[in-house]
Amino acid sequence: MRGGSTEPGPRLPGTGIRALRQNAGEGIGMSYRWWSCCRTTTGRQRRVNEDAYLSLDDLGLWLVADGMGGHTRGDVASRLIVEAFEGLSRPDSLENFAYEVKARLAMANQRMRDAARTAGSDQLMGSTVVAFMVYKREWMCLWAGDSRAYLLRDGRLTQISRDHSVAEELVQRGELRRDQVTSHPSANRITRAVGAQDQLVVDQYHSFLRDGDAVLLCSDGLTKEVNDDEVAAIMDDYDCEEASEELVELSLERGARDNVTVALIRFEATTGFGDHNADDTAVNYGLTESTHQLARRAPGGRMRITVSARA
């Protein structure tokens, strides 16, 4: 599809297209539930959607992949990542969960390398990936490339991931201001991706949930059009379904130069959570933070969405 439509990304059976789902989990002396909603659009200028997402709500796993390497090859690359998770079983610990996710990503990496060699082309087949998984109250984020993960907590938006890109390296060396990244000639040059090397290396960050946390995974098509203050305001003002819609709509209103994909998850304690709020969460506040002070945006035009819930 082209233009302002919202379309399903590649998915496994039963994951739900653009689905809002409610699930429950238990931690140490506490219980909580989560809702999630995923959306993707080709945007205003691209002919093919090379993004993909995966939503395995029952297992507590979500990911966004942004394929590269041409209209067809990028689409194939992101789809290979999603397909690698077929048959994933329920985890018994966060450590084993993360191990299995990394193994599936490594399998996708090998498939891309093999496909590129078979094609006999010098053009690389690859895709960024950002994944977020939850087990009981613990969570872990894994990523390679410039697709991002954000955490909204108490009105403050924190970027969990750090871009693997030439522009980010320049920022870290003090040679480029962060507000110059989008317009820099190296803005789209990434330094790590699934399929880029024989050995896949992902970064990771581990922490703990708090009541009211919300997590956003997104391709760079969103962050090219919507700044962090706006993301924080929308996530803080709306539920998962409405916030994901608002983010995609705002990107489209501003021209959506790239494919745009978002996966938004919100967590809510049901019992026992409040006693553990103060002592065990170490979010990486050295990364980008944004405390929104924006007025509520009026809801944009409504898009069709498939909604399901699970008690």
N, C-alpha and C positions, 0 to 999 in steps of 0.2 A: 504494500500500500504506500501511498505517497501523501504528503501534506499533513493535515492535522488529525489523522485517524490514530486510534490506539489499537495495537495489534498484539496477539500473543507471541511470546518468544518461544523457542524450542523448549519442550518440557518432557518429563517422564510421565507415564500414565499415573493419574491420581494426584498429581501435584497441584492442579488447579490453575487455570488461565486467569491472570489478573485477579487472583482470588483473595478474598479476605477470610482468614481462618482463625478460629480460636482454639488454643491448645493449652494443656495444663502440664506442669512439672512440679517436682518437689525437690527441695534442698534440705539442708540440715536444720530440722525444726521449723520448717517454713514451707509454704506452698505458693505458687504463683501461676499466672496464665499469660499467654501472649496472643497477639493478633498480628497478622502480616498482610500486606497487599503489594503486588508487583505490577508494573506497567512498562510497556516499551512502545516506542514509535520510531518510524523511519526518519521523521523530521521533515523540514521544508525543502532541503536541497539534495539529499541523497536519494538514489533510486532503489537501493537495496539496504535492508536492515542487517548489519553485521553484528549487532548486539544479541545476546541471549541471556536468559536468567533461569535459575533453578530455585524452586521453593519446595522443600521437603519439610513441611510444617510439623508433621507427626514425629520427625526425628530431631527437629530443631536445627535445620541447616538451610542456609540461603546463600546464593552466589549470583554475581553479575559478571559476564564476560564480554569483552569488546574486541571483536576480531579485526585483524589487519591483513594487508597483503592483497588487496583488490576486491572488487565487488563479490566475486564468487568465493575466492579463497578465504576471505575474512569471515564470511557466513559459515563456511565449512568448519573453520577453526573454532569458533565459539560453540558451534553445535557439537563438536567432538568433546569439548569439556563437559557439556551437559550430559551427553550420552555416557560418559565415563562413570557416572554415578548410578547407573541402572543396577538395581538389586542391592543397593546399600542397606545393610542391616542396622537394627537399633543398637546404639553404643552402650557399653557398660562402664565407661569412664571418659572424661574429657581427653585424657592422654591417648587412649585408644581411638577415640573419635578423630582427633587431629591426625594421628598416624594414618588412619584409613583415608581421610580426605587428601592428605599429601600423596598417598600411594595412587589414588585415582587421578590426581592431577599429573603425577609422573607418567601414568599410563597414557593420558591424553597428550602429554608432551611427546612421548615416543611415537604415538600414532601420527602426529603432525610431522615429525621429522621423517618418518617413513614415507608419508604421502608426498612430501616435498621432494624426496629423493626419487621416488617413482615417477613423478611428473617431469623430472629432468630439467627443472627450471632453477635459475639462480634466485628467483623471487622467494622470499621467506614466507612460510605459512605460520602464523602465530596469533596469539590473543592475550590480552590482559585478563586478569581474574582477581576478584576480591570475594572472599568467602567469610561467612560468620556462622559460628556453631555454638550451641548452648547445651550444656549437660548439667542438670539440676540447677545450681545457681551460678556455676562457672561459665565463662564464655571465652572463646578464642577467635581472633581474626587472622586470616592468612591472605597475603596478596602478592601479586607480581604485576608490575606495570603502573598505569596511572588511573585505573578505576579506583574509586575511593570508598572508605567507610567512615561514617560520622556517628558520634554519640551525642544525643541531646539529654542533658541532665540538669534539672533545676534552672531551665532557661538558658543554659550555656551550651553552645555547640562546640564540640571538640573533634578535630580530625584525628581518627585513630590511626589510619594508614599514612605512610609518607610516599609520595610519588617516586617511582623509579623513572626519572626523566632527566634529560640534559638540563632543562630549565631549573628543576629542583636542585640539582647539583650546583648550579650557579648561585642560587639563593643561599644554599648552605655555606658556600665560600664567600658570601658577602658581595658578589659581583652583580647581583640582580635583586631588585626589590620584588617582594611577593606580588605587589599590585601591577608589576610589569610582565608577569609570567604569560598571561593569556595572549598578549600582543607580540611576544618575543618570537623570532624566527625558529627557535628550537622548541617551541611550545609542544609540538606533536612528536618530538623525537624521544621515544622511550628507551630505557637502558636495560630493561628486563621484561620478559614475557614468556608465557607458555609456548613452546615450540621454537624459541630463539636459539637455544643451545641444547646440546645432547643431555646435559645435566641440568634439571630444573632446580632453581633456588628460589624459595619464597621467604618473605619476612613474616613474622608473626607477633601478635600481642595478646596477652592473657590477662583477664581481670574477673570481676564479680558483678553480678547484677545488683541494682537497687530498684526499689519500687518507683515506677513512673519512668524508667529509662526508655528511650526510643533510639533505634539504630537505623541509619540510612546507608544503603549500598547504592552506588550509582556509577554509570559510565561517564566519561569526561564530556559527553554531549550536554549533560545537565550543567556542569560547573563552568562550561564556556558561556552560558547564558544567564545563570542565576548565581548571585554571590552568597557568601556564607551567612550574612545577616538576614537575607531573604529566606534562605533555607531554614534557619533557626526559627524565624517568625512563623513560617508556614507549619513546620513540624510542631511547634508549641501551641498553635491555635486550632489545629484540626486533628481528627482521628486519622487512622492509617489510610482508609479509603479516600477521604477528602484531601489529605495532605499529598498523597501520591498523585492524585488528579491535579491539584493546584500546581505542583512542581512541573509536571509535564506540560500543562496548559501554558504556564508562564514561559517555558522554553520555546514553545510553538509561537507564542505571541511575539517573541523577540527574534524569530527567524529560524531557530533550530537548525543551525548549520550542519549538525552531525546527528547521528542516531542518538536517541535519549532513552535510557533505561533506569528505573528506580525500583528498589525493593526496600520497603519500610516495615519495621517490626517494632511493636510497642509492648512493654512488659508491665504487668500489674501484680502486686502482691495480694494474696487472699488471706493468709494468716501468717503471723510470726515474723514477717519481714522487717518490721520497724525496729526490732531490737538489734539488728545487725547493720544498721545503715552507716555507722560512723567510723568503722575501724579497719576495713579490709579491702577497699577499692583504690587502686593506684592507676588511675587513668593517665595517659601520657600527655600531660598538659604542656609539655615542651613543643607540641605540635600546634597547629592553628586553632585558635579559640575564637568564638564569636558569641557575645551576649546580645540578643536582639532587643532593640528598642523601637521597633517599627509598629505602625498602626496595623490593625487587622485588615488584610486584603479582602475585598468582596469576592465571594466565590465566582469563578469564571464559568464559561459554558460547560454544561454537564456532558460527560462522555459515558458511553455504555460501559458497564462493568458487571462481571459475574461475581456474585457474592455467595460465599458459603460459610457456615459456622460449625464449630465442633465443641460440644460441651466438655 
